[in-house]
Amino acid sequence: MFVIDDRIMTSSTIIDDWPLSTVILKNEKAVPWLILVPRVENARELMDLSQDEQYQLSLEMAALSKLIKQTFDCDKLNIATLGNIVPQLHIHVVARTKTDPYWPESIWQSAYVSNAYDDNTFITLQKKLQDLVKDTVFE
């Protein structure tokens, strides 16, 4: 049975499922941050996915990138599959601006301190993203 690592879910909420991946919103108000988790048991690296799954994941990464770029006013998208702490395959897609507190450095730095949304803002953003994710079409 596929399960998303608790360390991802501790600071995040599920938005919806796409054909391959679960779309997750990280509770981080400093930078808009979403995560794709392919629902493939024991996948740790991109190479652990079949060729068809790799293709679908690339479509989902592009769709999420486009959704984030259209939803948030950002200067750059940071897309990464680090997995040093959480080895389960997951892809971070983070909207960066020149005015965010970590620019131009990586958000994965020792100075990073989590800064959660207030509950109402997080719920409102979650609902907005759920609508956008549901409307995404893969061809």
C-alpha positions as CSV (number, residue, x, y, z in Angstrom):
1,M,0.0,0.0,0.0
2,F,1.4,3.4,-1.0
3,V,1.9,5.9,1.9
4,I,3.3,9.4,1.8
5,D,6.2,9.9,4.2
6,D,5.0,11.5,7.5
7,R,7.8,14.0,7.3
8,I,6.2,15.5,4.2
9,M,2.7,15.5,5.6
10,T,3.7,17.1,9.0
11,S,3.9,20.5,7.4
12,S,1.7,20.1,4.4
13,T,-1.8,19.2,3.2
14,I,-3.0,17.2,0.2
15,I,-4.5,19.3,-2.6
16,D,-5.6,16.5,-5.0
17,D,-4.4,13.5,-7.0
18,W,-3.2,13.7,-10.6
19,P,-2.8,10.6,-12.7
20,L,0.6,9.7,-11.2
21,S,1.3,12.1,-8.3
22,T,-0.4,13.5,-5.3
23,V,-0.2,17.3,-5.3
24,I,0.7,18.7,-1.9
25,L,0.8,22.3,-0.5
26,K,3.5,23.0,2.0
27,N,2.4,25.3,4.8
28,E,5.1,27.9,4.2
29,K,4.1,31.5,3.7
30,A,7.6,32.9,2.9
31,V,7.5,31.2,-0.5
32,P,4.6,29.4,-2.4
33,W,5.7,25.8,-2.3
34,L,4.0,22.7,-3.7
35,I,5.2,19.1,-3.8
36,L,4.5,16.2,-6.2
37,V,4.7,12.7,-4.8
38,P,4.5,10.0,-7.4
39,R,2.3,7.2,-6.0
40,V,4.8,4.5,-6.8
41,E,5.7,2.3,-3.9
42,N,9.4,2.3,-2.9
43,A,10.4,4.9,-5.5
44,R,13.4,6.9,-4.3
45,E,14.9,8.2,-7.6
46,L,13.5,9.2,-11.0
47,M,15.1,6.0,-12.4
48,D,12.8,3.9,-10.2
49,L,9.9,5.0,-12.3
50,S,9.0,3.2,-15.5
51,Q,9.5,5.1,-18.8
52,D,5.7,5.9,-18.9
53,E,5.7,7.1,-15.3
54,Q,8.7,9.3,-16.0
55,Y,6.9,10.8,-19.0
56,Q,3.7,11.4,-16.9
57,L,5.8,12.9,-14.1
58,S,7.4,15.3,-16.5
59,L,3.9,16.4,-17.7
60,E,2.8,16.9,-14.1
61,M,5.9,18.9,-13.2
62,A,5.3,21.2,-16.2
63,A,1.6,21.6,-15.4
64,L,2.4,22.4,-11.8
65,S,5.1,24.8,-12.8
66,K,2.6,26.6,-15.1
67,L,-0.1,26.6,-12.5
68,I,2.3,28.2,-9.9
69,K,3.7,30.7,-12.4
70,Q,0.1,31.8,-13.3
71,T,-1.1,31.9,-9.7
72,F,1.8,33.5,-7.9
73,D,3.8,36.5,-9.0
74,C,7.3,35.0,-9.0
75,D,10.6,35.7,-10.6
76,K,11.9,32.1,-10.8
77,L,10.7,28.6,-10.1
78,N,13.0,26.3,-8.1
79,I,12.3,22.6,-8.9
80,A,14.2,19.9,-7.0
81,T,14.2,16.3,-5.9
82,L,16.7,16.3,-3.1
83,G,15.6,13.5,-0.9
84,N,18.5,13.8,1.6
85,I,16.2,13.8,4.6
86,V,13.1,12.2,3.1
87,P,14.2,9.5,0.6
88,Q,10.8,8.9,-0.9
89,L,10.7,10.4,-4.4
90,H,9.1,13.8,-4.2
91,I,9.5,16.9,-6.3
92,H,9.5,20.4,-4.8
93,V,8.2,23.2,-7.0
94,V,8.8,26.5,-5.3
95,A,7.9,30.0,-6.5
96,R,10.8,32.4,-5.7
97,T,10.8,36.2,-5.8
98,K,13.7,38.6,-5.4
99,T,11.9,39.9,-2.3
100,D,11.5,36.5,-0.5
101,P,13.6,36.2,2.7
102,Y,16.0,33.7,1.2
103,W,16.7,35.2,-2.2
104,P,19.0,34.6,-4.0
105,E,20.1,31.6,-1.9
106,S,18.5,28.2,-1.8
107,I,15.6,27.7,0.5
108,W,17.4,24.5,1.6
109,Q,19.9,26.4,3.7
110,S,20.8,26.4,7.4
111,A,19.2,29.9,7.9
112,Y,15.7,28.5,6.7
113,V,13.1,28.8,9.4
114,S,9.6,27.6,8.7
115,N,6.9,30.3,8.7
116,A,3.4,28.8,8.5
117,Y,0.3,30.6,7.1
118,D,-2.4,31.6,9.5
119,D,-5.2,29.0,9.4
120,N,-7.7,31.1,7.3
121,T,-5.1,32.0,4.7
122,F,-3.9,28.4,4.4
123,I,-7.5,27.0,4.0
124,T,-8.3,29.7,1.4
125,L,-5.2,29.0,-0.6
126,Q,-5.8,25.2,-0.4
127,K,-9.3,25.6,-1.8
128,K,-8.1,27.9,-4.6
129,L,-5.4,25.4,-5.6
130,Q,-7.8,22.5,-5.4
131,D,-9.9,24.1,-8.0
132,L,-7.0,24.9,-10.3
133,V,-5.5,21.4,-9.9
134,K,-8.9,19.7,-10.6
135,D,-9.2,21.8,-13.8
136,T,-5.8,20.6,-15.1
137,V,-6.0,18.4,-18.2
138,F,-3.3,16.0,-19.4
139,E,-3.3,15.0,-23.0
